[in-house]
């Protein structure tokens, strides 16, 4: 048996890993096509409706810290199952909410619980995989998971057309319930004994002083800001589309993201993670710049607004695995808490960024596209400054 296969011994089935990692993305993006219906139901403007997207990531940031800590304290399996149960409760709270404020509370609790799917699942992968095998696993997952944001808008459009935003929340509840049942049947414990005795404040100070980790967190946050603010604004900017509606855009985005992830395997073997991230960030900047140019030619929102930005998603698929794979290579003795602190950093930045974009005027696509152009340029400039002379 090869070393890589021995390392993978004890991991849950890959299908379950994919389902757990995809679930938060689907829960976030599946609601995007239903935002106009939610806005009509609660008599909100487009900007106010975006708050159900932004608050998701604030809850997610808190949940990442909570479940990362509990993954080390209780074990990976209890943390995953407990988080799924909390996510299910929050979804039901939002579904049966009598006021919009309760919808927001339910979305926060939903995200709080579903955060375990990210931090705890990544932790159990890091329990069994190290170095290049871990990065390859993330690349493979990235190629498949690129379709989860597409599945979200597509399913959301189909359900919203028939049952409105409440039908979408019911679909999320069903998905979480199925994942919980599968986890009970298939999850095994992977935690090692060393994870039990790590002081969180000491670890936090160590990680805060790690410049490379700070830069990685900022890049992950910035890339996700571009992707998820695209999904938040997309249904309003593209307008109604025939057939699958905004789901058409989701399919195009998924294909671009898959191609970006698979391009990792086409690069020369000597191209390390930093070089691959740089290529990804250049693709991101090209996509955002193409979108801005399209808006200058035709300022009216429409499908061209979305299609011009497709290189953004190819760059995301290329960069993200090479940011996540090596990020915690020096924290193998405390993967749960380290993953929690790393996650809470970039999800907090992401939630604040999405909240900021919700304040931009939506009458025209120009303010949002200019903001994205600034974010993409800053990400590439920061990466170049961090690795100047190293690659």
ZIWOQUI-V123637 format. One line per field, one symbol per residue. phi: phi as a letter, one per 30 degrees, with the letter a starting at -180 (. if undefined). psi: psi as a letter, one per 20 degrees, with the letter a starting at -180 (. if undefined). burial: b if it has 24 or more other C-alpha atoms within 12 Angstrom, else e. A space follows every 50 residues. Layout:
phi = ???
psi = ???
burial = ???
This chain:
phi = .dedddddejddeeddedddddeddddddddedcdedddddchcdddddd dddddedddddddedddddddddckddddddddddddddddddddcddbd ddeddddddededdeddddddddddddcbbhdeddddddddddddedddd dddddddddddcbiddddddddeddddddddddedcdcdbdcddddbcdd ddddddddddddddddddddddddeddddddddeddddidbdidideedd dddddddddddddedcdeedddeddddddddddddddddddddddddbdd dlededdddeeedddddddeedcdedecdcbddadddddddddddddddd dddddddddddcdbddedddddddddddddddddddcdicc
psi = pqhghhhipiqrqhhhgggghhghgghghhigiighgggggjlqrgghhi higghghghggghggghgghhhghrgghggggghgghgghghghgkpiqh hhgggghghghggihhhfghghghghhiqqcghgghghggghhgihihhg hfhghhggghhhjahhhghhhggggggghgghghhipqpiprhiiilppg hggggghhinghhghgghggggghggghhghghghhhhapqqdicihggh gggggghghgghhhiiqqhiorggghgggghhgghgghhhghhhhhhnip qahhgghhjhhghghghggghighgigkhjkhilhghghghgghghhggg ghghhghiiqpjhqiggghhghggggghgggggghhjpih.
burial = eeeeeeebeebbebebbbbbbbbbbbbbbbbbbbbbbbbeeeeeebbbbb bbbbbbbbbbbbbbbbbbbbbbbbbbbbbbbbbbbbbbbbbbbbbbeeeb eebbbbbbbbbbbbbbbbbbbbbbbbbbbbbebbbbbbbbbbbbbbbbbb bbbbbbbbbbbeebbbbbbbbbbbbbbebbebbeeebbbbbbeebeeeeb eebbeebeeeebbbbbbbbbbbbbbbbbbbbbbbbbbbeeeeeebbbbbb bbbbbbbbbbbbbbbeeeeeebbbbbbbbbbbbbbbbbbbbbebbeeeee bbbbbbbbbbbbbbbbbbbbbbbbbbbbbebbbbbbbbbbbbbbbbbbbb bbbbbbbbbbebeebbebbbbbbebbbebbebbeebeeeee
